[in-house]
């Protein structure tokens, strides 16, 4: 039996840049993280067959090999032949059709009734069968859209920033619902997002796109822990980034913060910057390693954390309880050498 995988290696000339994406997905969920306009949605549309790349291949490998696109072999399957489900941002439900009619779209009449019934139960839509999309909550609409996709047993599900237009409360609720809905899915899913929390929560593997180019790829946890490049660190949420001068193998000077720091990993000549996550500072004694004084720091209270800006511009986030409103900033804070991230430009 052939190990299941989805191979995507495509190039397309766009107005702003050339899109060049190359990856092979073997785990259930891939995240594509990047800023707006970097080519994320164009990649999904190419996989779905909505947009045609200029060159490259898109191949699904399972028990059989299905070539969606191959520029050299002149293969370009129509979207309806690719067995790919596309969850649009607005779910694209038919407003004049009921829930059960929306779910039934695309199912053959022979087993349509049973499949619709199974999907209604699987996605907890009992009692809503005769309602129209306008009568449903955002979470219910999402479940109907997923039920419609799952009804025809797709090999790949594409999720195009499904939470981008939602308020925080609804977004968090629907994230949980989507995770639960995809638990039993036996194919591949690809989530496009510019939200690092979504990428971290959903995805086994991650690629980072910037101006059409893959600048990082790998296990999601590994990419967050070891971003390697300045732009990857920024996109994964690192708030403190500084240019450096190398002193010796394990010591450097931060140009932006004006402090000398010790690191745990040997500094190679290609390292130009460092990053420190905002949660990686701790109260310290004056004689600890990597101590920074907090004179003239400014603190801002948030519901579940304090945001402290040190005089040199470093940003520290400290967790708090909702009912705690007092916090005295310690005289010194420190960062562990192992928590200083070495970065290339």
C-alpha positions in Angstrom: 0.0 0.0 0.0 1.3 3.5 -0.9 1.6 5.9 2.0 -0.9 8.7 1.6 0.5 12.1 0.7 -0.4 15.3 -1.2 2.4 16.7 -3.3 2.2 20.4 -4.4 5.0 22.0 -6.4 3.7 25.0 -8.3 4.8 28.3 -9.8 2.6 31.2 -10.9 3.5 34.7 -12.0 1.4 37.2 -10.1 1.3 41.0 -10.3 3.1 41.6 -7.0 5.5 38.6 -7.0 6.0 35.1 -8.4 4.3 32.4 -6.3 6.6 29.4 -5.7 5.2 26.8 -3.4 6.7 23.3 -2.8 5.6 20.9 -0.1 4.5 17.3 0.4 1.8 16.8 3.0 1.9 13.4 4.9 0.2 14.4 8.2 -3.5 15.1 8.5 -3.4 18.9 8.7 -1.1 21.5 7.2 -1.2 25.2 8.1 -0.1 27.9 5.7 0.7 31.0 7.8 1.6 34.4 6.4 0.6 38.1 6.1 -2.3 39.2 3.9 -1.5 39.1 0.2 1.4 36.6 0.4 -0.1 33.9 -1.8 -1.9 31.7 0.8 -5.4 31.8 -0.8 -3.9 31.5 -4.3 -2.2 28.3 -3.2 -5.5 26.9 -2.0 -7.3 27.9 -5.2 -4.6 26.2 -7.3 -5.1 22.9 -5.4 -8.9 23.2 -5.8 -8.6 23.9 -9.5 -10.2 27.4 -9.3 -6.9 28.9 -10.5 -4.4 27.4 -12.9 -0.6 27.6 -12.0 1.8 28.4 -14.8 4.0 25.4 -14.1 4.3 22.5 -11.7 2.4 19.5 -10.3 -0.3 18.7 -7.8 -0.6 15.0 -7.1 -2.6 13.0 -4.5 -0.9 9.7 -3.6 -3.0 7.0 -1.8 -3.8 3.5 -3.0 -4.0 5.2 -6.4 -2.2 8.2 -7.8 -4.4 11.0 -8.9 -2.8 13.9 -10.7 -4.8 17.1 -10.3 -2.4 19.2 -12.3 0.8 18.6 -14.3 1.9 21.3 -16.7 4.4 19.0 -18.5 1.8 16.3 -19.1 -0.9 18.8 -19.9 -3.1 17.4 -17.1 -5.6 19.8 -15.4 -8.6 18.2 -13.8 -11.7 20.3 -13.4 -12.6 21.3 -9.8 -15.5 18.9 -9.7 -13.2 16.0 -10.7 -10.7 16.6 -7.9 -12.7 15.5 -4.9 -11.6 18.5 -2.9 -13.8 20.3 -0.4 -13.4 24.1 -0.1 -14.7 25.8 3.0 -15.0 29.5 2.1 -14.9 32.3 4.6 -18.6 33.0 4.3 -19.4 29.2 4.0 -21.2 29.8 0.6 -24.5 28.1 1.6 -27.4 28.5 -0.7 -29.7 31.0 1.1 -32.9 29.7 -0.6 -32.2 26.0 0.4 -32.9 24.4 3.7 -30.1 22.7 5.8 -30.9 19.3 4.4 -31.1 20.6 0.9 -27.7 22.3 1.3 -26.1 19.1 2.6 -27.6 17.0 -0.2 -26.0 19.1 -3.0 -23.6 17.0 -5.0 -24.8 13.6 -3.5 -26.1 11.0 -5.9 -29.8 10.3 -5.5 -29.3 6.6 -4.9 -27.8 7.0 -1.4 -28.7 10.7 -0.8 -31.3 10.3 1.9 -29.1 8.1 4.1 -26.0 10.2 3.6 -27.8 13.4 4.5 -29.3 11.7 7.6 -25.9 10.5 8.6 -24.3 14.0 8.2 -27.2 15.7 10.1 -26.4 13.4 13.0 -22.7 13.6 12.8 -22.7 17.4 12.8 -25.4 17.7 15.5 -27.9 19.4 13.2 -31.0 17.5 14.3 -34.0 19.7 14.5 -32.5 22.2 12.0 -33.2 20.3 8.8 -35.9 22.6 7.5 -34.3 25.9 8.5 -32.6 28.2 6.0 -29.1 29.6 6.4 -30.4 33.0 7.5 -32.1 31.3 10.5 -28.8 29.7 11.8 -26.0 30.9 14.0 -22.5 31.2 12.8 -21.5 27.9 14.3 -24.6 26.1 12.8 -23.7 27.5 9.4 -20.2 26.3 9.7 -21.4 22.8 10.6 -23.8 22.8 7.6 -21.0 23.8 5.3 -18.7 21.0 6.7 -21.5 18.5 6.5 -22.1 19.4 2.8 -18.4 18.9 2.1 -18.1 15.7 4.1 -21.2 14.2 2.4 -19.3 13.5 -0.8 -16.2 12.1 1.1 -13.5 14.4 -0.1 -9.8 13.5 -0.1 -8.7 17.0 0.8 -10.5 19.9 2.7 -9.3 23.4 2.1 -10.0 26.0 4.9 -9.6 29.6 3.6 -9.3 31.8 6.8 -12.7 30.5 8.1 -12.6 32.7 11.2 -11.2 36.0 9.8 -14.4 38.0 9.9 -15.7 36.9 13.3 -15.6 38.5 16.7 -13.3 37.0 19.4 -16.0 35.0 21.3 -17.5 33.4 18.2 -14.1 32.7 16.8 -13.0 30.8 19.8 -16.2 28.8 19.9 -16.0 27.9 16.2 -12.4 26.8 16.5 -13.4 24.2 19.0 -16.3 23.1 16.9 -14.1 22.7 13.8 -11.5 20.7 15.6 -14.2 18.3 16.8 -15.7 18.1 13.4 -12.5 17.1 11.7 -11.5 14.5 14.3 -12.8 11.6 12.3 -11.8 12.9 8.9 -9.4 10.5 7.2 -8.1 12.8 4.5 -5.9 15.9 4.4 -6.9 19.4 5.5 -5.1 22.6 4.7 -5.8 25.7 6.8 -4.8 29.1 5.4 -4.5 31.8 8.1 -2.6 34.9 9.3 -3.5 34.0 12.9 -0.6 32.2 14.6 -3.0 30.8 17.4 -5.1 29.1 14.7 -2.1 27.6 13.0 -0.7 26.4 16.4 -4.0 24.9 17.5 -5.0 23.1 14.3 -2.0 22.1 12.4 0.4 19.2 12.6 2.8 20.8 10.0 3.3 24.4 9.1 4.7 26.4 6.2 5.3 30.1 6.4 4.7 32.1 3.2 6.1 35.6 2.5 5.7 37.3 -0.8 4.9 34.0 -2.6 8.0 32.1 -1.2 8.1 29.4 1.5 10.5 30.8 4.1 10.0 28.0 6.7 8.4 24.6 6.9 8.2 21.7 9.4 6.5 20.4 12.5 4.3 23.2 13.9 5.9 23.2 17.4 9.4 23.1 15.9 8.7 26.1 13.7 7.4 28.1 16.6 10.3 27.1 18.9 13.1 27.5 16.4 11.9 30.0 13.7 15.5 30.5 12.4 14.7 33.7 10.4 13.6 37.2 11.5 10.4 37.2 9.4 9.4 33.7 10.7 9.9 34.8 14.3 7.7 37.9 13.7 4.9 35.8 12.0 5.0 33.3 14.9 4.4 36.1 17.4 7.9 37.0 18.7 7.5 40.6 20.0 11.2 41.4 20.9 13.6 41.3 18.0 17.0 43.1 17.8 20.0 43.4 15.6 23.2 42.1 17.3 27.0 42.4 17.5 28.8 39.1 18.2 31.2 39.3 21.1 32.3 35.6 21.2 30.7 32.2 20.7 28.2 32.6 23.4 27.9 36.3 24.1 26.4 39.1 22.0 25.4 42.7 22.3 21.8 43.8 21.4 22.0 46.9 19.3 18.4 47.9 19.8 18.2 47.3 23.6 21.8 48.2 24.5 22.5 45.2 26.6 24.9 42.2 26.6 23.5 38.7 26.7 24.6 35.2 27.1 23.1 32.5 24.8 23.1 28.7 25.1 23.7 27.9 21.4 27.0 28.7 19.6 26.7 31.9 17.6 27.6 31.4 14.0 28.6 34.2 11.6 25.3 34.1 9.7 23.3 35.2 12.9 22.3 38.8 12.6 19.4 39.1 15.1 18.0 37.6 18.3 14.4 37.2 19.4 12.9 36.9 22.9 9.3 35.8 23.5 7.5 38.3 25.6 6.6 35.6 28.2 10.2 34.5 28.7 11.2 37.1 31.3 11.2 36.3 35.1 12.0 38.2 38.3 15.7 38.1 39.1 18.5 38.9 41.5 21.1 41.5 40.5 23.8 38.8 40.1 21.8 36.4 37.9 22.7 35.8 34.2 21.1 38.1 31.6 19.7 40.5 34.2 18.0 43.7 33.0 16.9 46.5 35.3 13.3 47.7 35.2 13.8 51.4 36.0 11.2 53.6 34.3 9.2 50.6 33.1 5.6 51.1 32.1 2.9 48.6 32.9 -0.5 48.1 31.3 -3.2 45.9 32.8 -5.1 43.5 30.6 -7.8 41.0 31.8 -5.4 38.0 32.0 -1.9 39.5 31.8 0.2 42.5 32.6 2.1 44.1 29.7 5.3 45.7 30.9 7.4 47.8 28.6 11.0 48.2 29.8 12.8 51.5 29.3 15.0 50.0 26.6 11.9 48.9 24.6 11.8 45.2 25.6 8.2 44.0 26.1 7.4 41.6 28.9 4.0 39.8 29.3 3.2 38.4 32.7 0.1 36.2 33.3 -2.4 37.3 35.9 -5.8 36.4 37.4 -8.9 38.4 36.4 -9.4 39.6 40.0 -5.7 40.6 40.6 -5.3 44.3 40.0 -2.0 45.0 41.8 1.4 44.1 40.6 4.7 45.6 41.7 7.4 45.3 39.0 10.5 43.7 40.4 13.8 45.7 40.3 15.4 43.2 37.9 14.2 40.6 35.4 16.1 38.0 33.5 15.9 35.8 30.4 17.3 32.3 30.4 20.1 31.9 27.8 18.2 28.9 26.2 15.2 31.2 25.6 17.1 33.6 23.4 16.4 32.8 19.8 19.2 33.1 17.2 18.0 34.5 13.9 19.2 35.1 10.4 18.1 38.1 8.4 
